[in-house]
């Protein structure tokens, strides 16, 4: 069978598949494409998860109803009192290779005016200091204390994987053992218009978007890396975001407290500075751990105070979690809910690229916060905001490049 005949078979298969899902528009420009681009398009179509479109009219997004109650955290005072015990347990697990880390680094620095992977953004002032480098320096503090290097899994995306891998390679993996670092690409879901029709991003490419930070584990499994976790006997995974330049990764005291608690997962939290602060809040819903995102919270929920004048729902998550590996498969079988976001999506229309200035379609994302409920229980572990929470989300204002730089300098980092 020659290439043209093979493509003919794949083409017929694509027609049948698209007909069943009423998505034949994905082949509108097939006749204009050369052999290579036809092959790429047919491969894209073959991999599309059409079932995600069912969520448009049959949303599985988490209900905001139910009975919410605050969590009791391991406070700063509790941690200080028990730090020695926690650190000994955490260091023991690190030295036994029972802990790995997962960096969520699939995003671009678009909101910072930066068109490369966000981790490559220069947070320095008088010298070049990327977010990636600073976070690896934070890891170095742990490896020096423990004398052990833990496996580091870095989740990228289709659009930034090559640049990210090249950046680590050119920087000598920031003096971390290369064989301990493994990159994998986040799974993606189709992007569609409000009419449910999937877009083309190019005449030969189906429009896809990463499936949200809740896809970190399913993507890791689909990439084949679960075998590494099983082979090495990893019992805990510390999941953290590229956003925060003060992240303490595989913090021994955090690991020890989580392990000794017997709970399913743990989350680093900070006390909110104001009711409207844009952080998710760790609480309980109907007796199970739950994270209420700031955009889901009512004014009453956010502003509720106790008799001491403190916010009742005061603990904001920093996107630094520890998950018990043996419980993570629940998130695969239970299927995390999709959160549907209305976005302005560039796409091909009438043979040309259209870049809308207002939302014109849907993106489908799962969130890591929904994984917490599946763990059954969660330890809230309070950290000092000034020492561990410096998110780089905006170019200016709150949680910006400037606020992060000031906090880095406060912690003795030369910029």
C-alpha positions in Angstrom: 0.0 0.0 0.0 1.5 3.4 -1.0 1.2 6.6 0.9 -1.8 7.9 -1.1 -3.7 4.7 -0.6 -3.0 4.7 3.1 -4.2 8.3 3.4 -7.3 7.3 1.4 -8.2 4.6 4.0 -7.5 7.1 6.8 -9.6 9.7 5.0 -12.6 7.4 4.7 -12.2 6.5 8.4 -12.2 10.2 9.3 -15.3 10.9 7.2 -17.2 8.1 9.0 -16.0 9.4 12.4 -16.8 13.0 11.8 -20.2 12.1 10.3 -21.2 10.3 13.5 -20.3 13.4 15.5 -21.6 16.0 13.0 -18.1 17.6 12.6 -17.4 17.3 8.9 -16.3 20.9 8.8 -12.9 19.7 9.9 -12.3 18.5 6.4 -13.4 21.7 4.6 -9.9 22.4 3.3 -8.6 18.9 2.9 -8.6 19.2 -0.9 -6.2 22.2 -0.7 -3.6 20.4 1.4 -0.4 18.6 0.4 0.2 15.0 1.4 2.1 15.8 4.6 -0.5 18.3 5.9 -3.3 15.8 5.1 -1.5 13.2 7.2 -1.2 15.7 10.1 -4.9 16.6 9.9 -6.1 13.0 9.8 -3.9 12.2 12.8 -5.4 15.2 14.7 -8.9 14.0 13.9 -8.2 10.5 15.0 -7.1 11.7 18.5 -10.0 14.1 19.2 -12.0 13.4 22.3 -15.5 14.1 21.0 -17.2 13.1 24.2 -16.1 16.3 25.9 -18.6 18.2 23.7 -21.4 16.5 25.7 -20.6 18.8 28.5 -21.9 21.9 26.7 -25.5 20.8 27.3 -24.9 18.3 30.1 -22.5 20.1 32.3 -20.7 18.1 35.0 -19.2 21.2 36.5 -19.2 21.1 40.3 -22.4 22.3 42.0 -21.9 25.3 44.3 -24.7 24.0 46.6 -24.1 22.1 49.8 -23.0 22.7 53.4 -19.6 24.4 53.6 -17.5 24.5 56.8 -14.0 25.8 57.5 -11.0 23.5 57.9 -8.7 23.3 60.9 -5.2 23.8 59.6 -1.8 22.9 61.0 -1.1 26.5 62.0 2.3 28.2 62.0 2.5 27.7 65.7 1.6 24.0 65.5 4.3 23.4 62.8 6.9 25.3 64.8 6.2 23.1 67.8 6.4 19.8 65.9 8.9 20.8 63.2 11.6 18.4 64.3 9.3 15.4 64.1 7.8 16.5 60.8 11.3 17.1 59.2 12.7 13.8 60.4 9.8 11.9 58.8 10.0 13.9 55.6 13.8 13.5 55.3 13.4 9.7 55.8 10.9 9.5 53.0 13.1 11.6 50.7 16.1 9.5 51.4 14.1 6.3 50.7 13.0 7.8 47.3 9.4 7.7 48.3 8.7 11.3 47.1 8.6 12.8 43.6 7.6 16.3 42.3 5.5 17.4 39.4 6.0 20.9 38.0 2.9 22.3 36.1 4.6 24.4 33.4 2.4 24.2 30.3 1.6 27.9 30.1 3.0 30.8 28.2 3.8 34.2 29.7 1.1 36.0 27.7 -0.2 38.0 30.6 3.3 39.2 31.3 3.8 40.3 27.7 6.1 37.4 27.2 5.6 35.0 24.2 7.6 32.1 25.6 7.1 29.5 28.3 6.3 31.3 31.5 9.1 29.5 33.4 11.6 31.2 31.1 10.5 34.7 32.2 13.3 36.9 33.6 12.5 37.8 37.2 15.9 39.4 37.7 16.8 43.1 37.8 20.6 43.3 37.4 21.1 39.7 36.1 19.1 37.2 34.2 17.1 35.0 36.6 14.4 32.8 35.1 11.5 31.5 37.1 12.7 28.0 36.3 16.1 28.8 37.7 14.8 30.3 40.9 12.5 27.3 41.5 15.4 24.9 40.9 17.4 27.0 43.4 14.6 26.4 45.9 14.9 22.7 45.2 18.6 22.8 45.9 18.0 23.8 49.5 16.2 20.5 50.0 18.7 18.3 48.2 21.5 19.8 50.3 19.7 19.0 53.5 18.5 15.5 52.5 21.5 14.5 50.4 19.0 13.0 47.9 17.7 14.0 44.5 14.0 13.2 44.0 12.4 12.4 40.6 11.1 15.6 38.9 8.3 15.4 36.3 7.7 18.5 34.3 4.4 18.9 32.5 4.6 21.0 29.4 2.2 21.6 26.5 2.4 21.1 22.8 3.2 24.8 22.3 6.0 25.1 24.8 7.5 21.6 25.2 10.4 22.1 22.7 11.4 25.5 24.1 11.2 24.3 27.7 13.2 21.1 27.2 15.9 23.1 25.2 16.0 25.7 28.0 16.7 23.1 30.6 19.3 21.4 28.4 21.1 24.7 27.6 21.2 25.6 31.3 22.7 22.2 32.3 19.4 21.2 34.0 20.3 23.8 36.6 22.8 21.4 38.1 20.1 18.8 38.8 20.8 15.2 37.6 19.4 14.9 34.1 18.3 11.3 34.6 16.0 12.5 37.5 14.1 15.0 35.2 11.4 13.8 32.9 9.3 16.0 30.6 5.8 15.1 29.4 3.2 16.9 27.3 -0.2 17.7 28.8 -3.2 16.2 27.0 -5.5 18.6 25.1 -9.2 18.8 24.4 -10.9 20.2 21.2 -12.0 23.8 21.2 -15.4 24.6 19.7 -17.7 27.4 18.9 -20.9 28.2 20.8 -22.7 26.0 18.2 -20.6 23.0 19.3 -18.6 22.9 16.0 -14.9 22.2 16.6 -12.6 24.9 15.2 -9.6 24.5 13.0 -6.5 26.5 14.2 -5.0 26.1 10.7 -6.4 24.4 7.6 -4.5 21.2 8.6 -4.7 21.4 12.4 -7.7 20.8 14.8 -7.9 23.6 17.4 -6.9 22.0 20.7 -6.3 23.5 24.2 -4.6 21.9 27.2 -7.1 20.1 29.5 -6.5 22.2 32.6 -4.1 21.7 35.5 -6.4 18.8 36.7 -5.1 16.9 33.8 -1.6 16.5 35.2 -2.0 13.0 36.4 -4.0 11.5 33.5 -1.5 13.1 31.2 1.4 11.6 33.1 -0.2 8.2 32.9 -1.0 8.6 29.2 2.7 9.5 28.6 3.8 6.2 30.1 5.5 7.7 33.1 3.4 5.9 35.6 5.8 2.9 35.2 8.6 5.1 36.6 6.5 5.9 39.7 5.7 2.2 40.2 9.3 1.0 39.5 10.8 3.5 41.9 8.2 3.0 44.6 7.1 6.6 44.9 4.4 7.1 47.5 3.9 10.8 47.4 3.9 13.4 44.6 4.4 17.1 45.3 2.5 19.0 42.7 3.3 22.7 42.2 2.8 25.5 39.8 5.4 27.5 37.8 3.7 30.7 38.9 5.1 31.0 42.4 8.8 31.9 42.6 9.0 31.2 46.3 7.6 27.6 46.1 9.3 25.3 48.6 9.3 22.0 46.7 9.4 18.7 48.6 9.7 20.6 51.8 10.6 17.9 54.4 8.4 19.3 57.2 5.4 19.4 54.8 6.0 15.9 53.6 6.4 14.6 57.2 3.2 16.3 58.4 1.3 14.9 55.5 2.6 11.4 56.0 2.0 11.4 59.8 -1.5 12.8 59.4 -2.7 9.6 57.6 -4.8 11.8 55.3 -5.1 11.4 51.6 -3.5 14.6 50.5 -2.1 17.9 51.8 -2.2 21.5 50.7 0.0 24.4 51.6 -2.2 27.4 52.5 -1.8 31.0 53.5 -4.2 33.2 55.4 -6.1 35.5 53.1 -5.2 39.1 53.3 -8.6 40.4 52.3 -12.0 38.8 51.4 -11.7 39.5 47.7 -8.2 38.1 47.3 -8.1 35.9 44.2 -7.1 32.6 45.7 -9.1 29.4 46.0 -10.2 28.6 49.6 -9.7 25.2 51.2 -12.7 24.1 53.2 -15.1 21.2 53.6 -18.3 20.6 51.7 -20.7 18.0 53.2 -17.8 16.6 55.2 -15.4 16.2 52.3 -12.4 18.5 51.4 -13.2 21.1 48.9 -11.6 24.1 47.3 -13.9 27.0 46.4 -12.4 29.1 43.7 -12.6 32.9 44.2 -14.8 33.4 41.2 -17.3 30.8 42.5 -17.5 32.2 46.0 -20.4 34.4 47.1 -19.9 37.7 48.8 -21.4 36.2 52.0 -19.0 33.2 51.8 -15.9 35.4 51.3 -16.7 38.0 53.9 -18.0 35.8 56.7 -16.1 36.4 60.0 -15.9 34.6 63.3 -16.3 36.1 66.8 -12.6 37.1 66.8 -13.1 39.1 63.6 -11.1 36.6 61.4 -12.4 35.4 58.1 -14.1 32.0 58.6 -13.0 30.7 55.3 -9.5 32.1 55.6 -7.1 29.6 54.1 -6.1 30.2 50.5 -4.4 27.5 48.5 -1.0 28.2 47.0 -1.1 25.4 44.4 1.4 23.3 46.3 -0.1 19.9 47.0 1.0 16.5 48.2 -1.0 13.5 46.8 -0.8 9.9 48.0 0.0 8.0 44.9 -2.2 5.0 45.8 -5.3 7.2 45.8 -4.6 9.0 42.5 -6.2 6.4 40.3 -9.5 7.4 41.7 -9.3 10.6 39.7 -9.0 8.5 36.5 -12.0 6.2 37.3 -14.2 8.9 38.8 -13.6 11.3 35.9 -12.9 14.9 37.0 -15.7 17.4 36.1 -15.0 19.7 33.2 -15.1 23.4 33.7 -16.2 25.2 30.6 -14.6 28.5 29.9 -15.8 31.0 27.3 -12.8 32.3 25.4 -11.9 34.4 22.3 -10.5 31.6 20.1 -8.5 32.3 16.9 -9.7 30.0 14.1 -10.0 29.4 10.4 -13.1 30.8 8.7 -13.6 31.1 5.0 -10.0 30.1 4.5 -8.6 32.9 6.7 -7.4 33.2 10.3 -10.0 35.1 12.4 -8.8 36.6 15.7 -12.0 37.6 17.7 -11.8 40.3 20.3 -14.6 38.8 22.4 -15.5 35.2 23.4 -16.7 33.1 20.6 -16.2 29.5 21.8 -15.6 27.0 24.6 -12.5 25.5 26.1 -12.8 22.5 28.4 -10.6 22.2 31.5 -10.3 20.0 34.6 -8.9 21.5 37.7 -6.4 20.2 40.3 -8.7 21.5 43.0 -11.3 18.9 42.1 -8.8 16.2 42.7 -8.6 17.1 46.4 -12.2 15.9 47.0 -11.4 12.5 45.4 -8.6 12.0 48.0 -11.3 11.9 50.7 -9.3 14.0 53.2 -6.8 16.8 53.1 -4.4 18.4 55.5 -4.3 22.2 55.5 -0.7 23.2 56.2 -0.2 26.9 56.8 3.0 28.7 55.5 4.3 32.2 55.9 3.1 34.2 52.9 6.2 36.4 52.9 8.5 33.3 52.7 6.5 31.0 50.4 3.9 32.8 48.3 5.1 35.1 45.5 2.9 34.4 42.5 3.8 36.0 39.2 0.4 36.3 37.5 0.2 39.9 36.3 2.5 42.4 34.7 1.6 45.0 37.4 -0.5 45.4 40.5 -1.3 42.5 42.8 0.5 39.2 42.4 2.7 40.8 39.8 6.4 40.8 38.6 7.2 43.7 40.9 5.5 42.2 44.1 7.3 38.9 43.4 10.7 40.7 43.1 10.2 42.5 46.4 9.4 39.3 48.2 12.4 37.6 46.6 14.7 40.4 47.9 13.0 40.1 51.3 14.2 36.5 51.3 17.7 37.3 50.4 17.7 36.5 46.7 20.0 38.7 44.7 18.2 40.1 41.6 
